[in-house]
């Protein structure tokens, strides 16, 4: 059964679990085997869940250069990269096509693990692709205009939408 989770579900879960202190230090670069969606999502501070979707705030944009961080909003890529940075994984200010083409700092993987990136689009083209973070348990944490705030969706929720119907694949950052 496909169940879309709201940001409130996760914010309440994080509050119940007492969101882990230490952020990146508490597991920098460590991938969580066998699911781990609750651990990934619940380890995000509340301010991540409050991030509004703002399409003009993408990696490398003037808006982000002038006002870094998520408080002013983000597009899907900026949000996904901030999530990874929270866990000690850093992605250059790449657009989705740059990310997909890269072979030096990231690798395409067939079997995604938590903290891998998932790319979706209307067709098999990385230009303008939607980027999310694999949260585990078959779920993807992402930020999209449709919802307006971060959400966690199963694959079927992406496939049901024209703009995300094609899963291009998954990218994993290489250890630095």
C-alpha positions as CSV (number, residue, x, y, z in Angstrom):
1,X,0.0,0.0,0.0
2,X,1.4,3.4,-1.0
3,X,1.2,5.9,1.8
4,X,2.4,9.4,1.5
5,X,3.8,10.8,4.7
6,X,3.3,14.4,5.6
7,X,6.0,16.6,7.1
8,X,4.0,16.7,10.3
9,X,4.3,12.9,10.6
10,X,8.1,13.2,10.6
11,X,8.3,16.4,12.7
12,X,6.2,14.7,15.4
13,X,8.3,11.5,15.1
14,X,11.5,13.5,15.5
15,X,10.0,15.3,18.5
16,X,9.0,11.9,20.0
17,X,12.5,10.5,19.4
18,X,14.2,13.6,20.7
19,X,16.0,14.3,17.4
20,X,19.5,13.2,17.7
21,X,22.0,15.9,18.8
22,X,25.2,16.3,17.0
23,X,23.8,16.2,13.4
24,X,26.6,15.2,11.0
25,X,29.0,14.1,13.8
26,X,26.5,11.4,14.9
27,X,27.0,9.3,11.8
28,X,28.9,11.3,9.2
29,X,29.0,9.3,6.0
30,X,27.6,6.2,7.5
31,X,25.0,4.4,5.5
32,X,22.3,2.6,7.4
33,X,21.7,-0.9,6.1
34,X,18.3,-2.6,6.0
35,X,15.9,0.3,5.8
36,X,16.5,3.0,8.2
37,X,14.0,5.5,6.9
38,X,12.9,6.5,10.4
39,X,16.5,7.0,11.5
40,X,17.3,9.2,8.4
41,X,14.1,11.2,8.6
42,X,14.0,11.4,12.4
43,X,17.6,12.6,12.6
44,X,16.7,15.8,10.6
45,X,16.1,18.9,12.8
46,X,12.7,20.5,12.6
47,X,13.9,23.3,10.5
48,X,14.4,20.9,7.6
49,X,10.7,20.0,7.7
50,X,9.8,23.6,7.6
51,X,11.6,24.3,4.4
52,X,9.3,25.8,1.8
53,X,9.6,25.0,-1.9
54,X,11.1,28.0,-3.8
55,X,12.1,27.0,-7.3
56,X,14.5,29.9,-7.8
57,X,16.7,28.7,-4.9
58,X,18.8,26.0,-6.6
59,X,22.4,25.1,-6.1
60,X,24.7,27.8,-7.6
61,X,21.9,30.4,-7.8
62,X,22.4,34.0,-6.9
63,X,19.6,33.8,-4.3
64,X,21.4,31.0,-2.5
65,X,24.8,32.7,-2.7
66,X,23.3,35.8,-1.1
67,X,21.3,33.9,1.5
68,X,22.6,30.4,2.1
69,X,20.7,27.8,4.0
70,X,17.1,26.5,3.8
71,X,15.3,29.2,5.8
72,X,14.5,31.2,2.6
73,X,13.3,28.0,0.8
74,X,14.9,25.6,-1.6
75,X,14.3,23.6,-4.8
76,X,14.5,19.8,-4.7
77,X,18.3,19.7,-5.4
78,X,19.2,22.3,-2.8
79,X,17.1,20.5,-0.2
80,X,18.5,17.1,-1.0
81,X,22.1,18.4,-0.9
82,X,21.4,20.0,2.5
83,X,20.1,16.7,3.8
84,X,23.2,14.9,2.7
85,X,25.4,17.7,4.2
86,X,23.6,17.2,7.5
87,X,25.0,13.7,7.4
88,X,28.5,14.8,6.4
89,X,28.1,14.1,2.7
90,X,28.8,17.1,0.4
91,X,27.7,17.6,-3.2
92,X,29.0,20.4,-5.4
93,X,26.5,22.9,-6.6
94,X,25.4,20.7,-9.4
95,X,22.2,20.8,-11.3
96,X,20.5,17.4,-11.9
97,X,22.1,16.8,-15.3
98,X,25.6,17.5,-13.9
99,X,24.9,15.1,-11.0
100,X,23.7,12.4,-13.3
101,X,26.7,12.8,-15.7
102,X,29.4,12.8,-12.9
103,X,31.6,9.8,-12.5
104,X,34.3,11.2,-10.2
105,X,32.5,12.1,-7.0
106,X,29.4,9.8,-7.4
107,X,28.5,6.5,-8.9
108,X,25.2,5.1,-10.3
109,X,23.9,2.2,-8.2
110,X,21.2,-0.3,-9.0
111,X,20.3,-1.1,-5.3
112,X,19.8,2.2,-3.4
113,X,20.7,2.6,0.2
114,X,19.7,5.4,2.6
115,X,21.4,8.6,1.7
116,X,21.7,7.8,-2.0
117,X,20.1,10.3,-4.4
118,X,17.1,9.4,-6.6
119,X,16.4,11.2,-9.8
120,X,13.0,11.3,-11.5
121,X,11.7,13.1,-14.6
122,X,8.9,13.0,-17.2
123,X,11.2,11.1,-19.6
124,X,14.6,9.4,-19.6
125,X,16.5,12.8,-19.4
126,X,18.5,14.2,-16.5
127,X,18.0,17.8,-17.6
128,X,15.6,19.3,-15.0
129,X,15.2,16.0,-13.2
130,X,13.7,16.0,-9.7
131,X,16.1,15.0,-6.9
132,X,15.3,13.3,-3.6
133,X,17.2,11.4,-0.9
134,X,16.6,7.7,-0.4
135,X,15.3,7.4,3.2
136,X,15.2,3.6,3.4
137,X,12.3,1.2,3.4
138,X,11.7,2.0,-0.3
139,X,10.9,5.7,0.6
140,X,12.3,8.9,-0.8
141,X,12.5,12.2,1.1
142,X,12.1,15.2,-1.3
143,X,10.9,18.7,-1.6
144,X,8.5,19.5,-4.5
145,X,6.2,22.4,-5.6
146,X,3.1,20.2,-5.4
147,X,3.4,19.7,-1.7
148,X,5.3,22.9,-0.9
149,X,7.2,21.3,2.1
150,X,9.4,18.2,2.5
151,X,7.6,14.9,2.0
152,X,8.4,11.2,2.0
153,X,6.9,9.1,-0.8
154,X,7.1,5.5,-1.9
155,X,8.0,4.8,-5.6
156,X,4.4,4.5,-6.6
157,X,3.6,8.1,-5.6
158,X,6.3,9.3,-8.0
159,X,5.2,6.9,-10.8
160,X,1.6,8.2,-10.5
161,X,2.6,11.7,-11.4
162,X,3.4,12.7,-15.0
163,X,6.4,14.9,-14.0
164,X,8.1,12.2,-12.0
165,X,6.9,9.0,-13.8
166,X,10.4,8.0,-14.9
167,X,13.0,6.9,-12.4
168,X,16.3,7.7,-14.0
169,X,18.1,5.9,-11.3
170,X,20.2,6.4,-8.1
171,X,23.5,8.1,-7.4
172,X,25.8,7.4,-4.4
173,X,28.5,9.8,-3.4
174,X,31.9,8.3,-3.3
175,X,33.8,8.5,0.0
176,X,36.2,11.4,0.0
